[in-house]
Amino acid sequence: MADFVREVMTPGVVAVRPDASLVEAAQLMRTQDIGDVLVADGQTIVGVLTDRDITVRAVAEGIDPLTVSARSVCTPDPVVIGPDDPVGTAVALMRTHAVRRLPVVEDGMPVGVVSLADLAVAEDPDSALAEIGRAEPTGGATA
């Protein structure tokens, strides 16, 4: 098992401005083949926006995704972790805060994201969750 977050995180950051529309965010998620983006004001993370947030907090409520901002639907003030923090700390934070992703911040700058799937691959590469986390999307509908 890896010792530090930097060994398991997905490096790089995909972010949108707080005033970006949900359509912009969703299109970026589709293009990048990811399920979440950071909502950032400059280099400051103000939230995390997931595909589920868009679905549950906007579309299911009948809100027009062209007119609502990422900031208004994202999870604000996300829990973050540092790249040199122990992997066990990431696990504990995810459990305590019931989140599946943690932005990784170094010297105040976002440098990546560590996900539940990243941790599963590091813990047991042969587990079912690790297999799912490594799977390439098919581009079709999901269950």
C-alpha positions in Angstrom: 0.0 0.0 0.0 1.1 3.5 -0.8 2.1 5.7 2.2 1.3 9.2 0.9 -1.5 10.8 -1.0 0.9 11.9 -3.8 1.5 8.3 -4.6 -2.2 7.5 -5.2 -3.8 10.8 -6.3 -4.8 11.7 -9.9 -2.5 14.6 -10.7 -3.7 17.7 -12.5 -6.8 19.8 -11.9 -9.9 20.3 -14.0 -11.7 23.4 -12.8 -14.5 25.8 -13.8 -15.1 29.4 -12.7 -17.8 29.9 -10.0 -20.0 31.7 -12.5 -19.7 28.9 -15.2 -23.0 27.4 -16.2 -23.8 23.8 -15.3 -23.9 23.1 -19.1 -20.3 24.3 -19.3 -19.2 22.2 -16.4 -21.0 19.1 -17.8 -19.5 19.6 -21.2 -16.0 19.8 -19.6 -16.7 16.6 -17.6 -17.7 14.8 -20.8 -14.7 16.1 -22.7 -12.3 15.1 -19.9 -14.2 11.9 -19.2 -14.5 12.7 -15.5 -17.3 12.9 -13.0 -16.3 16.0 -11.1 -14.6 19.4 -11.5 -13.3 21.8 -9.0 -15.0 25.1 -8.7 -12.2 27.7 -8.4 -11.9 31.4 -8.1 -8.4 31.9 -9.4 -6.3 29.4 -7.5 -8.8 29.2 -4.6 -11.0 26.1 -4.5 -14.5 27.2 -3.5 -16.3 23.9 -4.2 -16.5 20.6 -5.9 -19.1 20.0 -8.5 -20.0 16.4 -9.5 -22.2 15.0 -12.2 -24.5 13.8 -9.4 -24.7 17.4 -8.0 -25.9 18.6 -11.4 -28.5 15.8 -11.6 -29.8 15.9 -8.1 -29.5 19.6 -7.2 -30.5 21.1 -10.5 -32.0 18.9 -13.2 -34.2 17.0 -10.8 -35.4 20.3 -9.3 -36.3 21.6 -12.8 -33.6 24.2 -12.7 -32.3 25.3 -16.1 -28.7 24.2 -16.3 -27.9 27.0 -18.8 -28.8 29.7 -16.3 -27.6 28.4 -12.9 -23.9 28.7 -11.9 -21.5 26.0 -10.7 -21.1 27.8 -7.4 -24.8 27.6 -6.6 -25.0 23.8 -7.0 -21.5 22.6 -6.0 -20.5 21.4 -2.5 -18.9 24.5 -1.0 -15.8 24.7 1.1 -14.6 21.1 0.3 -12.4 19.2 2.7 -8.9 19.1 1.2 -5.8 17.1 1.8 -2.1 17.6 1.1 0.0 15.5 -1.2 2.4 14.6 1.7 -0.4 13.5 4.0 -0.7 9.8 4.8 -3.1 7.8 2.8 -4.8 6.8 6.0 -5.7 10.4 6.6 -7.4 10.6 3.2 -9.4 7.5 4.1 -10.4 8.9 7.5 -11.5 12.2 6.0 -13.6 10.5 3.4 -15.2 8.4 6.0 -15.8 11.3 8.4 -17.2 13.6 5.8 -18.9 11.0 3.6 -17.2 12.1 0.4 -15.7 10.1 -2.4 -13.2 12.7 -3.6 -10.7 15.1 -1.9 -9.0 17.9 -3.7 -5.2 17.8 -3.1 -3.7 21.2 -2.3 -0.1 22.1 -2.0 1.1 25.5 -0.9 -2.5 26.8 -1.4 -2.6 25.5 -5.0 -4.8 22.6 -6.2 -2.5 19.9 -7.6 -4.8 16.9 -8.0 -7.7 14.9 -6.7 -7.7 11.7 -4.7 -10.8 9.5 -5.1 -12.2 6.5 -3.5 -11.2 4.5 -6.6 -7.6 5.8 -6.3 -7.5 4.5 -2.8 -9.1 1.2 -3.7 -6.5 0.6 -6.4 -3.7 1.4 -4.0 -5.1 -0.8 -1.2 -5.9 -3.9 -3.2 -5.3 -3.7 -6.9 -7.3 -7.0 -7.4 -10.4 -5.9 -5.6 -13.7 -5.4 -7.5 -13.7 -1.6 -6.6 -10.2 -1.3 -8.0 -11.2 -3.0 -11.2 -14.1 -0.7 -11.6 -12.0 2.3 -10.8 -9.5 1.3 -13.6 -12.2 0.4 -16.2 -12.3 2.5 -19.4 -15.7 4.0 -20.0 -17.7 2.4 -22.8 -19.4 5.6 -23.9 -22.8 4.0 -23.6 -25.5 4.2 -21.0 -24.7 3.1 -17.4 -26.9 1.4 -14.9 
